[in-house]
Amino acid sequence: MNIEKLKYFIYLIEKWRTGTPANGSLKLGVSERSIYTYVNILKHQLNAPLAYNKHLQTYQFNGPGKLIWEWAKEK
């Protein structure tokens, strides 16, 4: 799994610009199956409140919060 592509997918989710899974796969340069894998990781391993909005044709986070991906040194 490419972490940079997953981070970009999260960025697209935050902007409501993933499109359908087929469109999202083209934007990320991955297979449609990879999109479903990313969704599964976000929902079931990272407990993100992720859902697909059929009307807007995009994935979106449904609830407050954010994912943090970078190491932060303690001060």
DSSP file with accessible surface (Angstrom, degrees, kcal/mol):
  #  RESIDUE AA STRUCTURE BP1 BP2  ACC     N-H-->O    O-->H-N    N-H-->O    O-->H-N    TCO  KAPPA ALPHA  PHI   PSI    X-CA   Y-CA   Z-CA
    1    1 A M              0   0  138      0, 0.0     2,-0.7     0, 0.0     3,-0.1   0.000 360.0 360.0 360.0 137.8    0.0    0.0    0.0
    2    2 A N     >  -     0   0   74      1,-0.2     4,-2.0     2,-0.0     3,-0.3  -0.815 360.0-162.4 -94.2 111.0    1.2    3.5   -0.9
    3    3 A I  H  > S+     0   0   73     -2,-0.7     4,-2.9     1,-0.2     5,-0.2   0.872  89.4  57.1 -62.0 -37.6    0.9    5.8    2.1
    4    4 A E  H  > S+     0   0  122      1,-0.2     4,-2.1     2,-0.2    -1,-0.2   0.899 107.3  48.2 -63.2 -37.4    1.2    8.9    0.0
    5    5 A K  H  > S+     0   0   66     -3,-0.3     4,-2.4     2,-0.2    -1,-0.2   0.894 111.1  50.6 -70.1 -37.6   -1.8    7.8   -2.1
    6    6 A L  H  X S+     0   0    2     -4,-2.0     4,-2.4     2,-0.2    -2,-0.2   0.927 110.0  50.4 -64.1 -41.6   -3.8    7.1    1.0
    7    7 A K  H  X S+     0   0   60     -4,-2.9     4,-2.2     1,-0.2    -2,-0.2   0.905 110.6  49.3 -62.9 -39.0   -2.9   10.5    2.3
    8    8 A Y  H  X S+     0   0  106     -4,-2.1     4,-2.6     2,-0.2    -1,-0.2   0.899 108.4  53.5 -67.5 -37.4   -4.0   12.1   -1.0
    9    9 A F  H  X S+     0   0    1     -4,-2.4     4,-2.4     2,-0.2    -2,-0.2   0.925 108.3  50.1 -61.5 -42.2   -7.3   10.1   -0.8
   10   10 A I  H  X S+     0   0    7     -4,-2.4     4,-2.6     2,-0.2    -2,-0.2   0.916 108.5  52.7 -62.1 -41.6   -7.9   11.5    2.7
   11   11 A Y  H  X S+     0   0  114     -4,-2.2     4,-1.6     1,-0.2    -2,-0.2   0.933 109.5  48.7 -58.1 -45.9   -7.2   15.0    1.3
   12   12 A L  H  <>S+     0   0    7     -4,-2.6     5,-3.1     1,-0.2     4,-0.4   0.887 110.0  52.2 -63.4 -37.1   -9.8   14.4   -1.4
   13   13 A I  H ><5S+     0   0    0     -4,-2.4     3,-1.5     1,-0.2    48,-0.3   0.941 107.3  51.7 -62.6 -46.3  -12.3   13.1    1.2
   14   14 A E  H 3<5S+     0   0   98     -4,-2.6    -1,-0.2     1,-0.3    -2,-0.2   0.836 114.6  43.0 -60.6 -31.8  -11.8   16.3    3.3
   15   15 A K  T 3<5S-     0   0  116     -4,-1.6    -1,-0.3    -5,-0.2    -2,-0.2   0.404 111.1-121.7 -92.5   0.0  -12.5   18.4    0.2
   16   16 A W  T < 5S+     0   0  133     -3,-1.5    -3,-0.2    -4,-0.4    -2,-0.1   0.904  79.0 119.3  58.0  46.5  -15.5   16.2   -0.9
   17   17 A R      < +     0   0  166     -5,-3.1    -4,-0.2    -6,-0.1    -5,-0.1   0.070  25.0 107.3-130.4  25.9  -13.7   15.5   -4.2
   18   18 A T        -     0   0    1     -6,-0.4     9,-0.2    41,-0.4    40,-0.2   0.841  59.8-162.5 -72.6 -31.7  -13.2   11.8   -4.4
   19   19 A G        -     0   0   13     38,-0.3    40,-0.3    37,-0.1    -1,-0.1  -0.312  47.6 -27.6  72.9-168.7  -15.9   11.2   -7.0
   20   20 A T  S  > S-     0   0   32      1,-0.1     4,-3.4    38,-0.1     5,-0.3  -0.266  74.0 -99.3 -67.3 165.5  -17.1    7.6   -7.5
   21   21 A P  H  > S+     0   0   16      0, 0.0     4,-2.1     0, 0.0     5,-0.1   0.907 127.6  51.0 -55.4 -37.0  -14.8    4.8   -6.6
   22   22 A A  H  > S+     0   0   38      2,-0.2     4,-1.4     1,-0.2     5,-0.1   0.929 113.2  44.1 -66.0 -43.7  -14.0    4.5  -10.3
   23   23 A N  H  > S+     0   0   74      1,-0.2     4,-2.1     2,-0.2    -1,-0.2   0.900 111.8  53.6 -66.9 -41.0  -13.2    8.2  -10.6
   24   24 A G  H  X S+     0   0    1     -4,-3.4     4,-2.1     1,-0.2    -1,-0.2   0.882 104.5  55.5 -61.1 -36.6  -11.2    8.2   -7.4
   25   25 A S  H  X>S+     0   0   13     -4,-2.1     5,-2.1    -5,-0.3     4,-1.3   0.888 108.0  48.6 -65.3 -36.4   -9.1    5.3   -8.7
   26   26 A L  H  <5S+     0   0  139     -4,-1.4    -1,-0.2     2,-0.2    -2,-0.2   0.898 110.0  51.5 -68.4 -40.1   -8.2    7.4  -11.8
   27   27 A K  H  <5S+     0   0   99     -4,-2.1    -2,-0.2     1,-0.2    -1,-0.2   0.862 118.8  36.9 -63.7 -36.7   -7.4   10.5   -9.7
   28   28 A L  H  <5S-     0   0    9     -4,-2.1    -1,-0.2    -5,-0.2    -2,-0.2   0.597 106.0-123.7 -91.7 -14.1   -5.0    8.4   -7.5
   29   29 A G  T  <5S+     0   0   57     -4,-1.3     2,-0.3     1,-0.3    -3,-0.2   0.879  73.4 113.0  71.3  37.1   -3.7    6.2  -10.3
   30   30 A V  S   <S-     0   0   30     -5,-2.1    -1,-0.3    -6,-0.2    -2,-0.1  -0.799  73.1 -85.0-129.4 174.1   -4.7    3.0   -8.5
   31   31 A S     >  -     0   0   63     -2,-0.3     4,-1.2     1,-0.1     3,-0.3  -0.381  35.8-115.3 -76.8 159.7   -7.2    0.3   -9.1
   32   32 A E  H  > S+     0   0   84      1,-0.2     4,-1.7     2,-0.2     3,-0.3   0.877 118.8  60.1 -60.8 -35.0  -10.8    0.6   -8.0
   33   33 A R  H  > S+     0   0  162      1,-0.2     4,-2.0     2,-0.2    -1,-0.2   0.881  98.6  57.2 -61.0 -36.6  -10.2   -2.3   -5.6
   34   34 A S  H  > S+     0   0   36     -3,-0.3     4,-2.8     2,-0.2    -1,-0.2   0.877 101.9  55.8 -63.1 -36.4   -7.5   -0.2   -3.9
   35   35 A I  H  X S+     0   0    1     -4,-1.2     4,-2.6    -3,-0.3    -1,-0.2   0.944 108.0  47.6 -60.2 -45.5  -10.1    2.5   -3.3
   36   36 A Y  H  X S+     0   0   92     -4,-1.7     4,-2.4     1,-0.2    -2,-0.2   0.871 110.7  52.4 -64.8 -33.6  -12.2    0.0   -1.5
   37   37 A T  H  X S+     0   0   54     -4,-2.0     4,-2.5     2,-0.2    -2,-0.2   0.935 109.7  48.5 -65.7 -44.7   -9.2   -1.2    0.5
   38   38 A Y  H  X S+     0   0    9     -4,-2.8     4,-2.6     2,-0.2    -2,-0.2   0.916 111.4  50.2 -60.7 -43.2   -8.4    2.4    1.5
   39   39 A V  H  X S+     0   0   14     -4,-2.6     4,-2.7     1,-0.2     5,-0.3   0.933 110.5  50.1 -60.7 -44.1  -12.1    2.9    2.6
   40   40 A N  H  X>S+     0   0   78     -4,-2.4     4,-3.0     2,-0.2     5,-0.6   0.916 111.1  48.6 -62.1 -43.2  -11.9   -0.3    4.6
   41   41 A I  I  X>S+     0   0   20     -4,-2.5     5,-2.0     1,-0.2     4,-1.7   0.943 113.5  46.7 -62.2 -46.9   -8.7    0.8    6.4
   42   42 A L  I  <5S+     0   0    0     -4,-2.6     6,-3.1     3,-0.2    -2,-0.2   0.921 120.5  37.8 -62.5 -43.5  -10.1    4.2    7.2
   43   43 A K  I  <5S+     0   0   85     -4,-2.7    -2,-0.2     4,-0.2    -1,-0.2   0.919 129.2  25.4 -75.5 -45.2  -13.4    2.8    8.5
   44   44 A H  I  <5S+     0   0  125     -4,-3.0    -3,-0.2    -5,-0.3    -2,-0.2   0.740 130.3  31.7-101.2 -25.1  -12.3   -0.4   10.3
   45   45 A Q  I  <<S+     0   0  139     -4,-1.7    -3,-0.2    -5,-0.6    -4,-0.1   0.784 131.5  30.4-100.1 -35.0   -8.7    0.1   11.3
   46   46 A L  S   <S-     0   0   71     -5,-2.0    -3,-0.2    -4,-0.1    -4,-0.1   0.406  97.4-132.2-103.8  -0.1   -8.6    3.9   12.0
   47   47 A N        +     0   0  133     -6,-0.3    -4,-0.2     1,-0.2    -3,-0.1   0.790  42.9 167.7  56.6  32.6  -12.3    4.1   13.0
   48   48 A A        -     0   0   13     -6,-3.1     2,-2.3    -7,-0.2    -1,-0.2  -0.591  44.3-122.5 -77.1 137.7  -13.0    7.1   10.8
   49   49 A P        +     0   0   64      0, 0.0    13,-3.6     0, 0.0     2,-0.4  -0.462  53.0 164.3 -79.2  73.3  -16.7    8.0   10.3
   50   50 A L  E     +A   61   0A   8     -2,-2.3     2,-0.3    11,-0.2    11,-0.2  -0.763   9.5 164.1-100.7 136.0  -16.5    7.6    6.6
   51   51 A A  E     -A   60   0A  33      9,-2.2     9,-2.6    -2,-0.4     2,-0.5  -0.978  35.8-117.2-145.4 157.2  -19.5    7.2    4.3
   52   52 A Y  E     -A   59   0A  74     -2,-0.3     2,-0.8     7,-0.2     7,-0.3  -0.845  20.8-148.2 -96.9 128.0  -20.3    7.5    0.6
   53   53 A N  E  >> -A   58   0A  44      5,-3.2     4,-1.4    -2,-0.5     5,-1.4  -0.852   8.9-168.3 -96.8 106.4  -22.7   10.3   -0.4
   54   54 A K  T  45S+     0   0  174     -2,-0.8    -1,-0.2     1,-0.2     5,-0.0   0.858  85.2  53.9 -65.1 -35.5  -24.6    9.0   -3.4
   55   55 A H  T  45S+     0   0  168      1,-0.2    -1,-0.2    -3,-0.1    -2,-0.0   0.935 120.2  30.9 -65.2 -46.6  -26.1   12.4   -4.2
   56   56 A L  T  45S-     0   0   80      2,-0.2    -1,-0.2   -37,-0.0    -2,-0.2   0.553 102.4-133.5 -86.5 -11.1  -22.8   14.2   -4.2
   57   57 A Q  T  <5 +     0   0  109     -4,-1.4     2,-0.3     1,-0.2   -38,-0.3   0.939  67.5 102.1  53.8  55.7  -20.9   11.2   -5.5
   58   58 A T  E   <S-A   53   0A   3     -5,-1.4    -5,-3.2   -40,-0.2     2,-0.3  -0.988  73.2-110.6-156.5 155.7  -18.1   11.5   -3.0
   59   59 A Y  E     +A   52   0A  18     -2,-0.3   -41,-0.4    -7,-0.3     2,-0.3  -0.653  40.7 179.0 -82.5 149.6  -16.8   10.0    0.2
   60   60 A Q  E     -A   51   0A  19     -9,-2.6    -9,-2.2    -2,-0.3     2,-0.5  -0.993  32.8-112.8-150.5 152.5  -17.0   12.2    3.2
   61   61 A F  E     -A   50   0A  49     -2,-0.3     2,-0.8   -48,-0.3   -11,-0.2  -0.755  25.9-154.7 -83.2 130.7  -16.2   12.1    7.0
   62   62 A N        +     0   0   87    -13,-3.6   -12,-0.0    -2,-0.5    -1,-0.0  -0.701  62.4  28.2-109.5  77.9  -19.4   12.3    9.0
   63   63 A G  S    S-     0   0   43     -2,-0.8     2,-0.1     2,-0.1    -2,-0.0  -0.735  91.9 -65.6 151.2 161.7  -18.4   13.7   12.3
   64   64 A P  S    S+     0   0  138      0, 0.0     2,-0.2     0, 0.0    -2,-0.1  -0.380  81.4  67.0 -72.1 152.7  -15.9   16.0   14.0
   65   65 A G        -     0   0   74     -2,-0.1     2,-0.3    -4,-0.1    -2,-0.1  -0.676  56.8-128.1 130.7 177.3  -12.3   15.0   14.2
   66   66 A K        -     0   0  166     -2,-0.2     2,-0.4     2,-0.0     0, 0.0  -0.985  17.9-112.8-158.9 158.5   -9.3   14.5   12.0
   67   67 A L        -     0   0   44     -2,-0.3     2,-0.5   -57,-0.0    -2,-0.0  -0.806  25.4-155.2 -94.5 138.4   -6.6   12.0   11.1
   68   68 A I        +     0   0  135     -2,-0.4    -2,-0.0     1,-0.1     0, 0.0  -0.968  18.2 170.5-118.1 125.3   -3.0   12.9   12.1
   69   69 A W        +     0   0   96     -2,-0.5     2,-0.4     2,-0.1    -1,-0.1   0.480  46.2  83.5-113.1 -10.0   -0.2   11.3   10.1
   70   70 A E  S    S-     0   0  146      1,-0.0     2,-0.2     0, 0.0    -2,-0.0  -0.809  76.8-112.4-107.6 147.2    3.0   12.9   11.0
   71   71 A W        -     0   0  229     -2,-0.4     2,-0.5     1,-0.0    -2,-0.1  -0.499  30.3-158.0 -70.9 132.1    5.4   12.3   13.9
   72   72 A A        -     0   0   81     -2,-0.2     2,-0.1     0, 0.0    -1,-0.0  -0.966  12.0-133.7-117.0 121.9    5.4   15.3   16.3
   73   73 A K        -     0   0  181     -2,-0.5     2,-0.2     1,-0.1     0, 0.0  -0.467  25.7-113.6 -70.8 142.2    8.5   15.7   18.5
   74   74 A E              0   0  192     -2,-0.1    -1,-0.1     1,-0.1     0, 0.0  -0.538 360.0 360.0 -74.0 145.1    7.7   16.4   22.1
   75   75 A K              0   0  252     -2,-0.2    -1,-0.1     0, 0.0     0, 0.0  -0.522 360.0 360.0 -89.9 360.0    8.8   19.8   23.3
